[in-house]
Amino acid sequence: MITQDSIDALKARLDIVDIVGSYVELKRAGSSFKAPCPFHDEKSPSFVVNPSRQSYHCFGCGVHGDAIKFVMEYEKLSYPEAIEKLAASLNFTLHYTDSTQQKKRSNLLEALNEWYQKLLEQNRTAQAYLSDRGIYASSIERFGIGYAPASPETLRFLEQRRFPTSEGIEQGAIGKGDDGRLFARFIERITFPIHSPGGAIVGFGGRTITGHQAKYVNSPQTALFNKSRLLYAYHLARDTIYRRREIIVTEGYLDVVMLHQAGFTHAVATLGTALTAEHLPLLRKGEPKILLAYDGDKAGRAAALKASKLLSAGGFDGGVVLFEGGLDPADMVKNAQIEALNALLHRPIPFIEFVISENISAYDLQDPKAKETALHESMAFIKTLTPLLQEEYRPYIASKLGVSPSLIRLGQSQKSAAPINFSHHDIWELSLIKTLIERPHIIDSLLDFIDPSLLQYHGSEFEAALKGNSDDPRLSALMMDERIRVFEGDTGLKQELITFLITHYTRELKKVTTQNAVSFDQKSYLIRQFRAKIERLKRGELVPLS
């Protein structure tokens, strides 16, 4: 059993706003915080978190309790399991009445990181790489950067330290092949420990220095490591984020290290993945302005576009800073371009303007049909915004396209719960969303083939359904509308997806031919890719997103 002294000491370290805020998006309401209740469906927020009392209460369904109770209810854990999960996230050592149980709480990842750091001191190649990138010894120490050796050495270290194999697998340090052989997850790589917001090591990122095929790898999904909910170095940036009410989101670990080194200590990074809806609760904490500091190449712009759509729909303030000419934040710090970097970060392109501009720039506006497509795409985007913002950005879209604002007829706001006259396209997309709501177990497999960006009319509702926002008035109206059917069974859903994706990729194929910002080689490549996907779909095969 866990000793009562341990439980009391853990409770003293818990902040209920941080704990609950890592699961749901909390918004300040006076001295408290509010959110839609995660335990029942509701249209207006009645779930209140009180930081002074360290408690939560829902005035709708009556649930209440402290941080431990919340984790128990949300994660469906027992009392001891919830305590152990919270302790692990805070790097807090629990004490047990049974010494055998105490041994189970050994911190494998902490021990592994200390070893990696010692190995870095002995590896001249790794040290030279970090030195060439301009990283100071003080930064190496601050971020706990280390070096992972060959697989047998790591396995031998864990065995010598008497860490159970099962624990190594559970914490993502080692894996087991189909043949049953064990292997280290990180081999001949510079390592970057990844922490929970509370400061506990929950995984690693690794950069190869010996030419492995994957330049960067991350720990696999574990009970504590979910790369779609974590941000690299958030535990170090947190105080500055709260003080400045601003957060810089970058694409890489080294960008973060170098930005901190230059004094931008509110920088974080996603973990080799795009910004997702699961990141939003963490980004919402402290209500900061969000700056996306991304590369200006095609991949960086695409990532910035996707993130900007997500953040603007979520009501976040901030904008995009693109680094052109092959440079990134780390390069600018290394080259002592601190003033130029600071100037860039003070001139972000607002999210909404960035999305509209990027959408329109993809089309040849000398072609009337392409201009019409750009208009429809821009209108579909601003329909995800509040009515006020929709009205404000009508003239902006008109000016970018060189048309009269009177052409931009938005009709009834999608934020309204009043009846809507749907087109057949609307009906199909809403049927997909309704199917998703009624069959949430299909989400993981469904997202292999389709995501919100593919929907032309109801991407924001799709996003809301993925986030489980069942109290969203749009979703409530959708569920009550008898005109919108649910796709029958897996076979029926598959056929519907195939039909939709054929239409989507055919439209993308036509769009490529009207784009003026794509080279001939790139255009040829895209045409081949879209044609190949269409052929596979016509053969009855679902094609994964890529």
PEPEFEN-V728582 format. One record per pair of residues at least 6 apart in sequence whose ideal C-beta (glycine too) atoms are under 7 Angstrom apart, sorted by the first residue. I is the first residue (numbers start at 1). GAP is how many residues later the second one is. Records with the same first field share a line. If there is no record, write none. Layout:
I->GAP + GAP
This chain:
1->95 + 96 + 97
2->78 + 81 + 92 + 94
3->92 + 93 + 94
5->90
6->88 + 89
7->76
10->73 + 76 + 77 + 82
13->77 + 79
14->53 + 72
16->33 + 35 + 38 + 39 + 40 + 50 + 51
17->9 + 16 + 32 + 34
18->179
19->48 + 51 + 52
20->6 + 29 + 36 + 50
21->260 + 264
22->175 + 259 + 260
23->15 + 51 + 258
24->11 + 14 + 257
25->10 + 255 + 256 + 259
26->7 + 9 + 23 + 258
27->6 + 7 + 8
28->259
31->21
32->16 + 17 + 18
33->16
34->11 + 13 + 14
35->10 + 12
36->6 + 9 + 11 + 433 + 435
37->9 + 10 + 21 + 23 + 24
38->36
39->19 + 22 + 24 + 34
40->20 + 21
41->429 + 430
42->18 + 429
43->428 + 430 + 433
46->12 + 13 + 14
47->9 + 11
48->8 + 9 + 11
49->7
54->12 + 13
55->9 + 10 + 11
56->8 + 9 + 14
57->7
63->10
67->19
68->14 + 15 + 18
71->6 + 11 + 14 + 15
72->7 + 10
75->7 + 10
77->8
84->10
87->7
88->112 + 136
89->107 + 109 + 111 + 135
90->108 + 109 + 110
91->107 + 108 + 109
93->12
94->11
95->7
96->6
106->57
108->55 + 59 + 60 + 63 + 65
109->62 + 64 + 92
110->91
111->50
112->61
113->31 + 33 + 80 + 88
115->42
116->30 + 31 + 32 + 75
117->27 + 29
119->27 + 28 + 30
120->6 + 7 + 25 + 26 + 27
123->24
125->84
126->21 + 64 + 83
129->61 + 80
130->10 + 15 + 60
133->121 + 197 + 201
134->124 + 199 + 200
135->122 + 123
136->125
139->118 + 121 + 122
143->49 + 90 + 114
144->49
145->45 + 46 + 47
146->45
147->43 + 44
148->6 + 36 + 38 + 39 + 40 + 41 + 43 + 58
149->39
150->37 + 38
151->32 + 33 + 36
154->30
155->19 + 27 + 29
158->10 + 15 + 16
165->17
168->6
169->6 + 7
170->52
171->51
172->13 + 31 + 47 + 48 + 50 + 53
173->12
174->8 + 9 + 10 + 11
175->8 + 10
176->6
177->6
185->34 + 35
186->18 + 20
188->20 + 21 + 22 + 24
189->17 + 18 + 19 + 20
190->16 + 17 + 19
191->13 + 15
192->12 + 13 + 40 + 61
193->8 + 11
194->8 + 9 + 10 + 11 + 36 + 38 + 77
195->6 + 7 + 40
196->6 + 28
197->37 + 38 + 41 + 85
199->36
202->22 + 23
203->15 + 16 + 19 + 22
204->15
205->11 + 13 + 27 + 48 + 66
206->10 + 11
207->8 + 9
208->6 + 7
216->56
218->9 + 53 + 54
219->6
227->44 + 45 + 46
228->45 + 48 + 50 + 51
229->49 + 50 + 53
230->41
231->37 + 38 + 39 + 48 + 51
232->21 + 24 + 36 + 37 + 39
233->23 + 35 + 36
234->34 + 48
236->24
237->10 + 28 + 29 + 30 + 31
240->25 + 26
241->6 + 25 + 45 + 47
242->44
244->22
245->41 + 42 + 43 + 44
246->20 + 42 + 43 + 45
247->19 + 21 + 36 + 41 + 43
248->11 + 16 + 18 + 19 + 43 + 45 + 97
249->19 + 20 + 21 + 26 + 41 + 42 + 43 + 44
250->6 + 9 + 17 + 19 + 43 + 79
251->18 + 19 + 43 + 44 + 49 + 52
252->17
253->16
254->76
255->14 + 73 + 74 + 75
256->11 + 12 + 13
258->71 + 72 + 75 + 76
259->8 + 70 + 74
260->7
261->72
262->71 + 76
274->29 + 32 + 33
275->32 + 35
277->33 + 186 + 189 + 190
280->34
283->7
289->28 + 29
290->21 + 26 + 28
291->27 + 28 + 30 + 54 + 57
292->12 + 15 + 28 + 29
293->28 + 36
294->6 + 9 + 10 + 26 + 28
295->28 + 33
296->26 + 27 + 28
300->22
301->21 + 57
304->16 + 18 + 50
305->50 + 53
306->147
308->12 + 43 + 46 + 47
309->46 + 72
311->7 + 40
312->39 + 40 + 43 + 73
313->71 + 147 + 150
318->30 + 33
319->29 + 30 + 31 + 32 + 35
320->28 + 29 + 31 + 34
321->23 + 24 + 27
323->6
329->12
332->8 + 9
333->8
352->33 + 37 + 41
353->43
355->26
356->22 + 25 + 37 + 40 + 41 + 44
357->43
359->15 + 18 + 19 + 22
360->14 + 18 + 40 + 41
361->156
362->153 + 155
363->7 + 8 + 10 + 11 + 151 + 152
364->6 + 150 + 151 + 152
365->6 + 9 + 36 + 37
367->147
370->144
371->30
373->138
374->27
375->26
378->19
379->29 + 31
380->76 + 77
382->8 + 11
383->7 + 27 + 31
384->75 + 76
386->29
387->26 + 28
390->20 + 23
394->11 + 14
395->10
397->11
398->6 + 7 + 10
412->6 + 8
414->60
417->56 + 59 + 60
422->8
425->31 + 32
426->31 + 32
427->56 + 57
428->72
429->26 + 28 + 29
430->28 + 48 + 54
431->53 + 54 + 55 + 56
433->25 + 28 + 29 + 32 + 45
434->44 + 45 + 50 + 52
435->51 + 52 + 58
436->6 + 7 + 10 + 29
437->28 + 38 + 42
438->48
443->23
448->96 + 97
449->48 + 52 + 93 + 94 + 95 + 96
450->47
451->94
452->7 + 10 + 11
453->6
454->50
455->7
461->13 + 14 + 17
464->8 + 10 + 11
465->10
469->6
478->6
487->6 + 9
494->48
497->45
498->39 + 42 + 44
501->36 + 42
502->32 + 35 + 36
505->25 + 28 + 29
506->28
508->22
509->18 + 21 + 22
512->6 + 11 + 14 + 15
533->10
536->7
537->6
